[in-house]
Amino acid sequence: MTAKRSYRYRFTNDAYVALIVLHIVMGIFINKIPQFSKLYFTVVCVFFIFKTITSAPSKKVMWVLFGASYIVAAESLFRMTGGGLFYEFSKYFVILLMGIGIFYDGISGKAYPYFIYLILLVPAVLVASTTLGYDLNFRTSVAFVLSGPICLGVSALYCYNKKVSREVLLQIVASMSYPIIAMTTHLFLFNPSVKEVLTSTGSSFETSGGFGPNQVSTLLGLGMFALTVRFFMKSPTLFLKVFNLVLLAAVSFRAIVTLSRGGVFGAIIMILAFLAIFYGSAKFRKRQQIIVSIVLLFFVALVTWTISLNQSSGLVGNRYANEDAGGREKKDITTGRVDLFLDEFDGFKKNPFLGVGASGMKQSRLEEEGTIIASHNEISRLLSEHGVFGILILIILIFTPLYFRSGHRNNVFFYAFLAFWFATINHSAMRIAAPAFIYALALLNVTHDKRPLHRKQLKQKTD
């Protein structure tokens, strides 16, 4: 089915500020009242399902994407505070919203590469059914490694060539910032003094709300991007510029002091990709304004970095210089990820056709080392667990959006979205739903809302 015409949507900056303030308050409640997180989670899920089902046909796409972007950004917050229904819930919720969207809106006939992609995931399940030992539960192990790829496939099927206006796309990005602001507020209250807890240059659970620093850093990095976009594209007044820069500094600080570098580097890559396209497509006068904003952004980044160095007693600098707390250079800048990559590539070489099956490398490491170690790299995991089908999957994932881009060039975030996906799957695999959903956003057909021109009809002269 072809995509429906995009709905003209307006969202005021006053509403944006109000929602930010509301989420700061909710972050306080989550921190002070532990059970509030479950209530927050329930209300959010019910609200977006209700809006998706009951909204007018012209608004379906908008609400599906709003709901998915919000729940994706809230994933680490719900995990760290115990608010979610179960660990992998966000991925399944995104699949549910996309499924509802597909039921009402259908999908583009040109999205068939993602049908092929989903089919190519099946052989790994069949192999796993015969190779996984009793120490690994078949259902949960397979679901853990394939929920992310399936989430990507279903999201891509739905988003492919769906028409949305640039205004809607901006609010999809803004929707990501709200729960991240709530999480940032919770992090400040959970760990008000960074100096008291940082004693080494390893990723810090204490500064990450007691949860996985890698995942928290990744979503804080996504928040850095969302707020940067807001600063450049939706801050017409001095108040809004300052407001968004303060938020950006707060989120960036919490991302840096997790000492998990992947999310920060991912944010920087996204921001650079966005600014390159945004500046390149702007006219001369707009470019001058962008340059001034870039200078302000750089100044805020410098101040934030300086504060981070001070509050961490220099450990942040050591971490990003790949040094230990004593200033000695570490041997492995990837903290063991290269060894895991090589181990999984070796699995591919031994089983090049069908691979070792879903979660097969977990089984291998359990047998050889006596412990379960999950992959940090989705590319090596695809090769080892899917064999030659993993190569075909990567070809589809990389070249399909690039082909789509050749005919749809209005998405100013296209390269930023793809950069986030690629950067994240290389340091965090698909532990969270964000890379799957953000990848799919690159496949949207972004339109420009133009006001209709009313031309006065000229009267013809009569003889």
Buried (B, 14 or more C-beta within 10 A) or exposed (E): EEBBEBBEBEBEBEEBBEBBEEBBEBBBBBBEEEEBBBBBBEEBBEEBBEBBEEBEEEBBBBBBBBBBBBBBBBBBBBBBBEBBBEBBBBBBBBBBBBEBBBEBBBBBEEBEBBEEBBEBBEBBBEBBEEBBEEEBEBEEBBBBBBBBBBBBBBBBBBBBBBBBBBBBBBBBBBBBBBBBBBBBBBBBBBBEEBEEEBEEBBBBBBBBBEBBBBBBBBBBBBBBBBBBBBBBBBBEEEEBBEBBBEBBBBBBBBBBBBBBBBBBBBBBBBBEBBBEBBBEEBEEEEBEEBEEBEEBBEEBBEBBBEBBBEBBBBBBBBBBEBBBBEEEEBEEEBBEBEEBBEBBBBBBEEBEEBBBBBBBBBBBBBEEEEEEBBBBBBBBBBBBBBBBBBBBBBEBBEEBBEEBBEEBEBBBBBBBBBBBBBBBBBBBBBBBBBBBBBBBBBBBBBBEEEEEEEEEEEEEEEE
